[in-house]
Amino acid sequence: MPLIRESAYSAPFWLPGGHCQTIYPSFFRKVQVPDLQTYRLNTPDGDFLLLERAQASTSRSRLVGSLDTTNSRVVILSHGLEGHSRRQYILGMARTFMDAGWDAIAWNFRFCSPFAPDGVGEPNFAPRMYHSGETGDLRTVLEHALSLGYTEILLVGFSMGGNQILKFFGEDGDALPSEVRGGVAVSVPCDLTASCRELSRGFNKVYVKNFLKTLLLKVKRKHAQTPDLINIEGIDSIESFDEFDGRYTAPLHGFASAGDYWAKASSKQFLGGIRRPVLLLNSMNDPFLPAECLPYDAARESEYLFLETPNCGGHVGFTAKDRQPWGDRYWSEWRALEFSLGITG
């Protein structure tokens, strides 16, 4: 029964409520990770993923144009919806693990890139993009890490990326490579139907509007690539995930409707298949996550799913109260490292 009811986290007194705790890190946190190696990884379907890799020791000698592998440990980081590998929560987690001797690989979903000046990302080649239940690309990144010789691998995902890794763990179960030791998922909408319903209410519509701003631009650019496949008539009237997922996400990725996509892509139904230790950190005041996204029953019944639900933290927040006891790390980073060291030694 790996249900962690008593969490050590409490938010700073000057950040009251889930919305403040969600928004503050996006605007005010700055993390630097030195010597990131940026490169493309080809996918089996002829497309590409943009990866960024950082090594725990930047003093190691490297061959120009090559990927030096002298460390045995790596953490693979998956970002959230419309995020990328340079988001502060990705860089903060990478730095925390690097300080503990791990390499880090942060990968970008298709059509997500930290380098586009308009924030939209570099278009991928295929008509499809990415979605909450996509695990094939994560598998490609994992196989790449294995090819580099890593023998201890952790998967860490945030929000949508967390849903993907939970689904991935549950899908593969005992079939996962032995090198994959476990993972951490932060602020995960593991019930997509309930989460999308929650995001259609009140102030949450502001978040949806922000997500749709870049998602709609991406669809327009996909239309320019494949005008016969994607119809953008009336696209600017879309104001909800129900509309967007029904019109674009679902048909582009083989789902019958938005509801069909949400039902099949939600990780909640896969939690019983997890066979590696995985920590799920979902705060009780996360504005994206209703009660359906706090899978207490699944954690009670599992030997491998560790569910921790702090009273506060917002969505991918968990801001440090001050410089102690975690330095300038956020609590979720300290907690992820603590959990990971406990399962890897």
Residue pairs with C-beta under 8 A, 6 or more apart in sequence:
1 299
1 300
2 299
2 302
2 303
2 304
2 305
2 306
2 307
3 296
3 299
3 300
3 306
3 307
4 306
4 307
4 308
4 309
5 309
7 308
7 309
7 310
7 311
8 331
8 335
9 310
9 312
9 313
9 318
9 331
9 335
10 310
10 311
10 312
10 321
11 21
11 312
11 313
11 314
11 317
11 318
11 319
11 321
12 319
12 320
12 321
12 322
15 21
15 24
15 317
15 319
17 285
17 314
18 283
18 285
18 286
18 287
18 312
18 313
18 314
18 315
18 317
19 203
19 287
19 314
20 314
21 283
21 285
21 312
21 313
21 314
21 317
21 318
21 319
22 286
22 287
22 288
22 314
22 315
22 316
22 317
23 314
24 317
24 319
25 88
25 89
25 316
25 317
25 319
25 330
26 88
29 88
29 92
29 319
29 330
30 88
31 88
31 91
31 92
31 95
32 91
32 95
33 54
33 91
33 94
33 95
33 98
33 104
34 54
34 58
35 54
35 55
35 58
36 52
36 53
36 54
37 52
37 53
37 54
37 67
38 50
38 51
38 52
39 50
39 51
39 53
39 67
40 48
40 49
40 50
40 51
41 48
41 49
41 50
41 51
41 107
41 140
41 141
41 144
42 48
43 49
43 137
43 140
44 140
45 126
46 125
46 126
47 110
47 124
47 125
47 126
48 124
48 125
49 107
49 108
49 109
49 110
49 137
49 140
49 141
50 85
50 107
50 108
50 112
50 113
50 122
51 85
51 105
51 106
51 107
51 108
51 141
51 144
52 85
52 86
52 105
52 106
52 107
52 108
52 114
53 67
53 103
53 104
53 105
53 106
54 94
54 98
54 103
54 104
54 106
55 68
55 70
55 71
55 98
55 103
56 71
56 73
56 97
56 98
56 99
56 100
56 101
56 102
56 103
57 70
57 71
60 68
60 70
61 68
62 68
67 148
69 148
69 149
69 150
71 101
71 102
71 103
71 150
72 149
72 150
72 151
72 152
73 101
73 102
73 103
73 150
73 151
73 152
73 153
73 154
73 344
74 102
74 103
74 104
74 105
74 145
74 148
74 150
74 152
74 153
74 154
75 93
75 94
75 97
75 102
75 103
75 104
75 105
75 153
75 154
75 155
75 156
75 340
76 104
76 105
76 106
76 107
76 138
76 141
76 142
76 145
76 153
76 154
76 155
76 156
77 85
77 90
77 93
77 94
77 104
77 105
77 106
77 107
77 156
77 157
77 161
78 107
78 138
78 155
78 156
78 157
78 158
78 161
78 162
78 164
78 165
79 85
79 87
79 89
79 90
79 106
79 108
79 109
79 112
79 157
79 158
79 160
79 161
80 87
80 158
80 159
80 160
80 161
80 162
80 187
80 316
81 132
81 159
81 160
81 211
82 112
82 211
82 214
82 215
83 90
83 112
83 158
83 159
83 160
83 161
84 90
84 108
84 112
84 113
84 114
84 121
85 106
85 107
85 108
85 114
86 114
87 114
89 158
89 186
89 316
89 330
89 332
90 106
90 158
92 329
92 330
92 333
93 104
93 156
93 332
93 333
93 336
94 104
94 106
95 329
95 333
96 329
96 333
96 334
96 336
96 337
97 104
97 154
97 336
97 337
97 340
98 104
100 337
100 341
102 154
103 150
105 141
105 144
105 145
107 137
107 138
107 141
108 114
108 121
109 129
109 130
109 134
109 137
109 161
110 124
110 126
110 128
110 129
110 130
110 137
111 120
111 121
111 122
111 123
111 124
111 129
111 130
111 218
111 222
112 121
112 130
113 121
113 122
115 122
116 122
118 217
119 214
120 214
120 217
120 218
120 221
121 214
121 218
123 218
123 221
123 222
123 225
127 222
127 225
127 226
127 229
127 230
127 252
128 252
128 253
129 218
129 222
129 252
130 137
131 249
131 253
131 261
131 265
132 160
132 163
132 164
132 189
132 192
132 261
132 265
132 266
133 163
133 164
133 167
133 261
133 264
133 265
133 266
133 267
134 164
134 253
135 164
135 167
135 168
135 171
138 155
138 164
138 165
138 168
139 168
142 153
142 155
142 177
142 180
145 153
146 153
146 177
146 179
150 179
151 179
152 179
152 181
152 344
153 177
153 179
153 180
153 181
154 180
154 181
154 182
154 183
154 184
154 340
154 344
155 165
155 168
155 169
155 180
155 182
155 183
155 184
156 165
156 183
156 184
156 185
156 186
156 336
157 163
157 164
157 165
157 166
157 183
157 184
157 185
157 186
157 188
158 185
158 186
158 187
158 316
159 186
159 187
159 188
159 189
159 288
159 315
159 316
160 189
162 185
162 186
162 187
162 188
162 267
162 280
163 185
163 188
163 189
163 190
163 192
163 265
163 266
163 267
164 267
165 183
165 185
165 278
166 185
166 188
166 190
166 267
166 270
166 271
166 274
166 278
166 280
167 265
167 266
167 267
167 270
169 176
169 183
169 270
169 273
169 274
169 275
169 276
169 278
170 267
170 269
170 270
170 271
170 272
170 273
170 274
171 270
171 273
172 273
173 273
173 274
173 275
174 275
176 275
176 276
180 276
181 276
181 277
181 340
181 343
181 344
182 276
182 277
182 278
182 279
182 339
182 340
182 343
182 344
183 276
183 278
183 279
184 278
184 279
184 280
184 281
184 335
184 336
184 339
184 340
185 278
185 279
185 280
185 281
186 281
186 316
186 318
186 332
186 336
187 281
187 282
187 283
187 286
187 288
187 289
187 313
187 315
187 316
187 317
188 267
188 280
188 282
188 289
188 293
189 195
189 196
189 266
189 288
189 289
189 293
190 266
190 267
190 268
190 271
190 280
190 293
190 295
191 266
191 268
191 290
191 292
191 293
192 261
192 262
192 263
192 265
192 266
193 259
193 262
193 263
193 266
193 292
194 290
194 291
194 292
194 293
195 288
195 289
195 290
195 292
195 293
196 241
196 242
196 245
196 258
196 262
197 290
198 204
198 287
198 288
198 289
198 290
199 205
199 207
199 208
199 241
199 288
200 208
200 240
200 241
200 242
203 287
204 287
204 288
205 239
207 287
207 288
208 239
208 240
208 241
209 239
211 241
212 238
212 239
212 241
212 244
215 244
216 235
216 236
216 238
216 244
219 230
219 232
219 235
219 248
220 232
220 235
222 230
223 230
223 231
223 232
230 248
230 252
238 244
238 247
241 258
242 258
243 258
245 258
245 261
245 262
246 257
246 258
249 255
249 258
249 261
250 256
250 257
250 258
250 260
250 261
253 261
255 261
255 264
255 265
268 292
268 293
268 295
268 298
271 295
271 298
271 299
271 302
271 305
272 298
272 301
272 302
274 302
274 304
274 305
275 304
276 304
277 304
277 306
277 339
277 343
278 304
278 305
278 306
279 306
279 308
279 335
279 336
279 339
280 295
280 299
280 305
280 306
280 307
280 308
281 308
281 309
281 310
281 313
281 318
281 332
281 335
281 336
282 289
282 293
282 294
282 307
282 308
282 309
283 289
283 309
283 310
283 311
283 312
283 313
283 314
283 315
283 317
283 318
284 294
284 309
284 310
284 311
284 312
285 311
285 312
285 313
285 314
286 293
286 313
286 314
286 315
287 314
287 315
288 315
289 315
294 307
294 309
295 305
295 307
296 307
298 305
298 307
299 305
299 306
299 307
306 339
308 335
310 318
313 331
313 332
316 332
317 330
318 330
318 331
318 332
318 335
319 330
319 331
320 326
320 327
320 328
320 329
320 330
320 331
326 333
326 334
